[in-house]
Amino acid sequence: MGLGAMQLAGPGVFGPPSDPGTARTVLRRAIELGVDHIDTSQYYGPDVVNDLIREALYPYPDELKLATKVGWRRDEAGGILPAQRPYELREGVEANLRSLRVDRLDLVYLRLISPEQAVALEDQLGELEDLRREGKLDLIGVSNVDQATLERALGQVDVASVQNAYNVLERDDDNLVAFARQHEIAFVPWAPLGSSFRGPARLGAERSIAEVADNHHATPTQIALAWLLARYERMLLIPGTSSVAHLEQNVAALQLELSDTDLATLDHVGRRIRLTPCPAGSHGDAPARG
């Protein structure tokens, strides 16, 4: 169980939070609870979240792994813009090194726009591999990819991890999870509870999820996290929160053991939703970007 740090920034992941002290408390409490993996990025804020992590935790515990991502940037109004060219990826890595105050990043994701993006994947991964050889990062991951793109990436570099949107209600990447299992690649679902706005409410509204939660004296969000952990032994969760109470609730999901009957019930929920077409003109409840 890791921590997704995106929600520690201000509204829209832009600017500082209303209470930076509480954000730092969340980070310190995460370490106390045994969290050893924090997922962040310099473009969260920008700089805001990395600064909070550094202020709260530096010098970092030996066991703590810091993962970040490159491929996007923010403009002065808070807009999210692509930064996919090799020199921009290098600038992103350098910015993360600077703001986190480390010499080497444990894991860097290449956050792609789409499989049809303008910048050649080989050029992007080549730049990250150069940075790895220079000692500025340890592992390379990819984010927002389909299986064909992941296969291309594997032909060029060792891919340690995939980070895509995936949860008990949004199961489009079932086959990609199976592919990751086959190749022993970690899978890190962003939006593990669905949309940051409506995700928890949607989970609670599903009768089957609520019934499994009641049987375990747990919350629907805890059941959703436990379901993900049961999918794959290399599934790494990074639920985000700006609340100590929610953090403690999320970490407590590690103690849940779902039965085969529970898992079958929850799998049926995801398949039913995936096979139900959206109303005309609707694309559902889009999750916030990771």
ZAVEXLUM-944290 format. One line per field, with one value per residue (C-alpha): residue in three letters; z, y, x; residue number from 0. Coordinates in steps of 0.05 Angstrom, whole numbers. Layout:
N
torkol = [ALA, ...]
w = [Z, ...]
v = [Y, ...]
u = [X, ...]
zakol = [NUM, ...]
END
This chain:
290
torkol = [MET, GLY, LEU, GLY, ALA, MET, GLN, LEU, ALA, GLY, PRO, GLY, VAL, PHE, GLY, PRO, PRO, SER, ASP, PRO, GLY, THR, ALA, ARG, THR, VAL, LEU, ARG, ARG, ALA, ILE, GLU, LEU, GLY, VAL, ASP, HIS, ILE, ASP, THR, SER, GLN, TYR, TYR, GLY, PRO, ASP, VAL, VAL, ASN, ASP, LEU, ILE, ARG, GLU, ALA, LEU, TYR, PRO, TYR, PRO, ASP, GLU, LEU, LYS, LEU, ALA, THR, LYS, VAL, GLY, TRP, ARG, ARG, ASP, GLU, ALA, GLY, GLY, ILE, LEU, PRO, ALA, GLN, ARG, PRO, TYR, GLU, LEU, ARG, GLU, GLY, VAL, GLU, ALA, ASN, LEU, ARG, SER, LEU, ARG, VAL, ASP, ARG, LEU, ASP, LEU, VAL, TYR, LEU, ARG, LEU, ILE, SER, PRO, GLU, GLN, ALA, VAL, ALA, LEU, GLU, ASP, GLN, LEU, GLY, GLU, LEU, GLU, ASP, LEU, ARG, ARG, GLU, GLY, LYS, LEU, ASP, LEU, ILE, GLY, VAL, SER, ASN, VAL, ASP, GLN, ALA, THR, LEU, GLU, ARG, ALA, LEU, GLY, GLN, VAL, ASP, VAL, ALA, SER, VAL, GLN, ASN, ALA, TYR, ASN, VAL, LEU, GLU, ARG, ASP, ASP, ASP, ASN, LEU, VAL, ALA, PHE, ALA, ARG, GLN, HIS, GLU, ILE, ALA, PHE, VAL, PRO, TRP, ALA, PRO, LEU, GLY, SER, SER, PHE, ARG, GLY, PRO, ALA, ARG, LEU, GLY, ALA, GLU, ARG, SER, ILE, ALA, GLU, VAL, ALA, ASP, ASN, HIS, HIS, ALA, THR, PRO, THR, GLN, ILE, ALA, LEU, ALA, TRP, LEU, LEU, ALA, ARG, TYR, GLU, ARG, MET, LEU, LEU, ILE, PRO, GLY, THR, SER, SER, VAL, ALA, HIS, LEU, GLU, GLN, ASN, VAL, ALA, ALA, LEU, GLN, LEU, GLU, LEU, SER, ASP, THR, ASP, LEU, ALA, THR, LEU, ASP, HIS, VAL, GLY, ARG, ARG, ILE, ARG, LEU, THR, PRO, CYS, PRO, ALA, GLY, SER, HIS, GLY, ASP, ALA, PRO, ALA, ARG, GLY]
w = [0, -22, -21, -81, -64, -118, -71, -25, -73, -78, -119, -189, -165, -173, -120, -46, -3, 46, 104, 88, 160, 153, 87, 122, 178, 128, 99, 167, 189, 125, 144, 215, 185, 144, 76, 39, -30, -48, -118, -137, -192, -197, -240, -180, -159, -194, -141, -85, -70, -77, -31, 21, 16, 26, 83, 119, 108, 90, 105, 78, 113, 81, 62, 28, -47, -86, -153, -200, -271, -329, -394, -372, -348, -320, -347, -304, -303, -280, -349, -362, -424, -456, -445, -485, -523, -499, -474, -436, -404, -381, -354, -316, -284, -264, -235, -192, -169, -148, -113, -76, -59, -82, -128, -156, -166, -149, -206, -262, -304, -375, -374, -446, -479, -524, -566, -627, -596, -640, -605, -620, -561, -577, -570, -504, -473, -501, -462, -398, -408, -417, -351, -318, -342, -316, -247, -243, -238, -220, -253, -313, -315, -365, -353, -395, -442, -480, -489, -557, -530, -470, -516, -556, -492, -469, -534, -515, -439, -376, -355, -280, -273, -309, -281, -312, -288, -260, -205, -188, -228, -287, -315, -386, -368, -344, -402, -389, -317, -342, -389, -332, -290, -347, -352, -277, -285, -226, -239, -204, -212, -209, -190, -151, -122, -186, -194, -137, -140, -145, -138, -65, -73, -134, -95, -38, -86, -113, -71, -80, -57, 2, 22, 20, 61, 113, 118, 134, 178, 128, 82, 7, -7, 35, -3, -69, -47, -20, -87, -124, -78, -90, -166, -171, -122, -155, -152, -116, -91, -86, -60, -50, 7, 44, 108, 163, 178, 106, 102, 163, 133, 67, 100, 143, 78, 79, 135, 96, 67, 14, 3, -65, -60, -45, -105, -151, -129, -140, -207, -230, -212, -256, -315, -311, -312, -368, -412, -398, -453, -431, -449, -514, -506, -440, -423, -351, -292, -318, -263, -248, -282, -243]
v = [0, 66, 137, 179, 250, 287, 308, 344, 403, 457, 452, 426, 401, 472, 517, 503, 468, 508, 475, 455, 432, 379, 356, 346, 309, 261, 246, 234, 190, 149, 132, 113, 66, 30, 64, 57, 83, 153, 170, 243, 291, 359, 383, 372, 444, 452, 439, 443, 369, 353, 411, 384, 315, 343, 388, 332, 273, 295, 262, 205, 137, 85, 41, 97, 94, 158, 149, 207, 218, 262, 280, 338, 409, 464, 534, 596, 589, 517, 485, 416, 415, 360, 359, 296, 314, 281, 346, 361, 292, 306, 374, 339, 289, 344, 385, 325, 313, 385, 392, 326, 339, 272, 250, 191, 176, 106, 102, 149, 139, 163, 191, 185, 225, 170, 113, 159, 215, 257, 242, 174, 127, 101, 171, 182, 116, 126, 191, 158, 101, 152, 184, 116, 102, 170, 149, 197, 144, 71, 42, 62, 56, 75, 106, 113, 57, 1, -68, -54, 7, -33, -88, -35, -7, -76, -84, -25, -20, -60, -35, -41, -17, 4, 58, 62, 78, 13, -5, -52, -10, 7, -57, -39, -59, -130, -159, -111, -134, -205, -185, -151, -214, -256, -211, -199, -124, -86, -55, 11, 32, 106, 125, 59, 83, 115, 189, 232, 268, 211, 147, 131, 147, 102, 45, 53, 55, -14, -62, -121, -80, -53, -123, -150, -89, -102, -175, -153, -93, -51, 8, 1, 37, -13, -70, -38, -33, -104, -128, -96, -127, -196, -187, -194, -202, -144, -97, -34, 14, 89, 116, 190, 231, 296, 267, 228, 191, 169, 150, 104, 75, 60, 26, -16, -49, -89, -131, -153, -223, -232, -301, -333, -317, -244, -240, -273, -223, -164, -189, -193, -120, -98, -141, -117, -44, -54, -88, -34, 20, 92, 137, 175, 233, 207, 179, 163, 192, 207, 199, 254, 246, 216]
u = [0, 30, 5, -16, 4, -34, -91, -42, -41, -94, -158, -145, -77, -54, -23, -17, -69, -111, -75, -3, 7, -47, -16, 51, 16, -15, 54, 85, 27, 33, 105, 83, 31, 84, 74, 139, 120, 97, 74, 83, 105, 137, 78, 31, 26, 74, 129, 78, 70, 144, 160, 111, 142, 211, 191, 154, 201, 271, 319, 278, 271, 317, 258, 217, 212, 194, 161, 147, 124, 143, 109, 64, 73, 30, 21, 12, -63, -61, -72, -42, 2, 42, 117, 134, 197, 261, 291, 226, 228, 299, 278, 221, 269, 316, 259, 237, 308, 313, 246, 251, 325, 350, 406, 368, 294, 270, 219, 200, 138, 132, 61, 37, -18, -44, -18, -21, 21, 66, 133, 164, 159, 229, 259, 223, 245, 315, 321, 297, 345, 402, 381, 381, 451, 472, 448, 390, 335, 331, 269, 227, 151, 98, 30, -34, -15, -50, -20, 10, 47, 71, 97, 135, 164, 187, 225, 268, 275, 260, 191, 183, 112, 49, 4, -66, -136, -166, -215, -271, -320, -275, -246, -224, -153, -168, -128, -70, -67, -63, -7, 30, 23, 51, 112, 119, 109, 79, 11, -6, -78, -91, -162, -166, -232, -258, -267, -242, -309, -359, -319, -333, -406, -412, -379, -428, -487, -470, -511, -463, -404, -443, -464, -392, -371, -424, -403, -332, -351, -313, -328, -342, -276, -237, -270, -251, -179, -178, -207, -149, -98, -129, -123, -47, 10, 47, -12, 12, -41, -32, -99, -94, -122, -112, -143, -109, -173, -181, -108, -116, -179, -144, -85, -131, -156, -91, -120, -182, -184, -238, -266, -275, -349, -334, -287, -338, -391, -345, -321, -393, -404, -346, -368, -439, -419, -370, -422, -475, -472, -469, -528, -520, -472, -446, -378, -391, -354, -284, -231, -181, -114, -58]
zakol = [0, 1, 2, 3, 4, 5, 6, 7, 8, 9, 10, 11, 12, 13, 14, 15, 16, 17, 18, 19, 20, 21, 22, 23, 24, 25, 26, 27, 28, 29, 30, 31, 32, 33, 34, 35, 36, 37, 38, 39, 40, 41, 42, 43, 44, 45, 46, 47, 48, 49, 50, 51, 52, 53, 54, 55, 56, 57, 58, 59, 60, 61, 62, 63, 64, 65, 66, 67, 68, 69, 70, 71, 72, 73, 74, 75, 76, 77, 78, 79, 80, 81, 82, 83, 84, 85, 86, 87, 88, 89, 90, 91, 92, 93, 94, 95, 96, 97, 98, 99, 100, 101, 102, 103, 104, 105, 106, 107, 108, 109, 110, 111, 112, 113, 114, 115, 116, 117, 118, 119, 120, 121, 122, 123, 124, 125, 126, 127, 128, 129, 130, 131, 132, 133, 134, 135, 136, 137, 138, 139, 140, 141, 142, 143, 144, 145, 146, 147, 148, 149, 150, 151, 152, 153, 154, 155, 156, 157, 158, 159, 160, 161, 162, 163, 164, 165, 166, 167, 168, 169, 170, 171, 172, 173, 174, 175, 176, 177, 178, 179, 180, 181, 182, 183, 184, 185, 186, 187, 188, 189, 190, 191, 192, 193, 194, 195, 196, 197, 198, 199, 200, 201, 202, 203, 204, 205, 206, 207, 208, 209, 210, 211, 212, 213, 214, 215, 216, 217, 218, 219, 220, 221, 222, 223, 224, 225, 226, 227, 228, 229, 230, 231, 232, 233, 234, 235, 236, 237, 238, 239, 240, 241, 242, 243, 244, 245, 246, 247, 248, 249, 250, 251, 252, 253, 254, 255, 256, 257, 258, 259, 260, 261, 262, 263, 264, 265, 266, 267, 268, 269, 270, 271, 272, 273, 274, 275, 276, 277, 278, 279, 280, 281, 282, 283, 284, 285, 286, 287, 288, 289]
END
